[in-house]
C-alpha cells in the first residue's frame, strides 16, 4: 500500500464513526469509574490491536457480495404440495426483505438496533455504554452490538466474548457498511439469525412458531419473535410461554417508546391470543418412500452438501393423494395375506406412466415407520416367470417368431457343466405343441427355455440391459426362468417400455428442480428414445393380454384391456404380478425380508393379481378406457 493510500485510509478512519467511538469512550467513562488517562490508554492499545487484526487476519467482507447462506431443500408433489424439507443443522428458507412483515422489521430494530439506518456499522453510544459496563464487571457482560456487528459475528467470528473480538466486529461492520446497502445488510441479517429449534432465518421461524409466512406476522407475533434473538431456546414459547410473553412486552414497550407503534397497538398486541404452530425441523416426511428416494437421487447428482444446504426446490412426479392410496392398498393387502398364512410378508409397489416414465407411486414396504428400507428400489429379488416376456420379446424382435409360432412343451435336457440340466414345468406335466401365446399365458417353463436357446441367451441379456435391468446375468440355460435379482422399479420400467411400443425415457421420481431463486437446475421433461422394435413390443403386449384373459393372470382382469405376467420363484420365496394398461404400468412384489418361503402353494397368480386389480381399479377411476395398438399397425422385422 502506498504512503498516500495509507494516509487516505487513516483520514477516512479519523472521520469514521469508529474513530469517533474510540475518541469518545473516555468521555463516557471519565469521572465515573477510572481515570481518563488509563481508559484512553487501554482503548488506544485495543484500537491498535484491532487495526492489526483488521489488516492481517480478518476475513474479506467483499465475499458477502456473492454470499449464499445454507438453505433447506424442499420436496413437493406434482401439484406443489410440500412433502418434506431436507436440511443439515440450519433449517432456512431465504426470503427478500420486501416479503418480510414491516411489523417484524420494526420489532427487530427496536430490540436490537434502533439506530441501524443512521449509523455506519457501529453505534458509538451503545458500544461506549457496553465498554463501561464491561470494564466495571471485569469481563464482557454487555454486547452493544449493532445489527451489522451481529451479522459479521455470525458469519465470520467465534461466539467467545472478548474485547479483541468486539474490536474485530467493529472493523468488519464498518467495512461491510461500505460495500452493502442498509437494506442488503438487514435482509441478510434476518435470513441469517438463529431463532431457535434449528430455525435460521425469519421464514422457517415464522412457519414454526406461528404457522404462517414471515410476510403475514402481526405486531404481537413480531414482538415475540424479536424477543427470541438473544436467547431463542430460553425464550421460546414452546419452552415457556410466560418468558416469551415477558420478552414480547419488553419489545413492544421499546417500540412504543420509539413511537413506532401507538398506545392502542401496544395494548391490542398484549391482548392478542398467540396461536402457536409446531416445531418443524427434522420432522419426518409423510411419504418417506418417495422423499428418501428423491433425496438419494439428489445426493448422487448434486452431492450431499448441496442437498442439505443448497435450497433446491424439487417437484416430484408423485401425486400425494395417489401415493397415499397406493400405501393404503399395500397395508390392506398385507393384513389380508397374513390372514392367508403368509407370515412376515412384505410388499412393494411401483406404478409408472409408460408415456413419460414418470413414477406415479412408489411403495417400498408395508410400514415406513417400522422400516424405511425401500424394497421398491433397493431389494434385488428374483422375478420368476415375470422375466419370460423379455425372452419372448427377443424372439419377436429377431423376426423369426410371432405370438402364434408353435413350440413343443416336451421333456428336454441340456449339458450343464459336468452334468445335465432337466428343466421342469411348475406342475410337472408336459402339454406338447402349443403357440407361444398359450405357452406364456400358462407360464410353461420348457417352451421359454427352448426359445431362449434358439435366439441366444446373450441376446436376451442385451434386451434386459436395453430395458434398464442392470443386475449381473450369465447366459445360462435357466436364465429365462428369472433366476436373477431385479427391483420392482426395474420391472415396472421395463414393462412400461413395452406398453409404449419401445419408446423409453429414464424412469424418474423427479420432474423438475430449481434453486431458491427459480433458476432451473434440472428439467426431466420426457425426451423418449426408441430403444425396442415397435412391432415386437406390441406383439409381446398382445401376447401378455392372453395371460389375463385366459391364463395365470385371470385374477388381474379389470374393466379394460390389460396385459401382464405373473411370477413365482422356486420354493415360493418371491411372488409377482407386473401388468399394464396404455396409461399406467404397475409392478407388485410380495416376499419376506429373510428370503424364506412365504407359504406352500403361494403364487403370483393366486395372491398378487387381486392386489394389482384392486390398486389399478382405484388408480384408473375416471381415466378413459384405451386399447393397445395392434402389432399389425407396425412393420414386422425381417428375420436375422
CORJOJO-V924702 format. One record per helix or strand. SS is the DSSP state (a for helix, b for strand). FROM is the first residue (numbers start at 1). LEN is the number of residues. If there is no record, write none. Layout:
BEGIN
((SS,FROM,LEN) (SS,FROM,LEN))
END
This chain:
BEGIN
((a,3,12) (a,17,13) (b,30,1) (b,34,1) (a,36,21) (a,61,6) (b,71,1) (b,73,4) (b,82,5) (b,91,1) (a,97,3) (a,102,11) (a,124,14) (a,147,10) (a,163,17) (a,182,11) (b,194,3) (b,199,2) (a,202,9) (a,214,3) (a,219,8) (a,232,4) (a,241,17) (a,263,9) (a,288,15) (a,304,6) (b,310,1) (b,313,4) (a,320,20) (b,346,8) (b,358,6) (b,381,1) (a,384,14) (b,406,4) (b,414,3) (b,419,3) (b,432,4) (a,436,6) (a,445,11) (a,457,10) (a,477,5) (b,486,1) (a,488,12) (b,503,2) (b,508,1) (b,510,5) (b,520,4) (b,529,2) (a,534,17) (a,554,3) (b,563,6) (a,570,3) (b,574,8) (b,584,8) (a,604,16) (a,631,3))
END
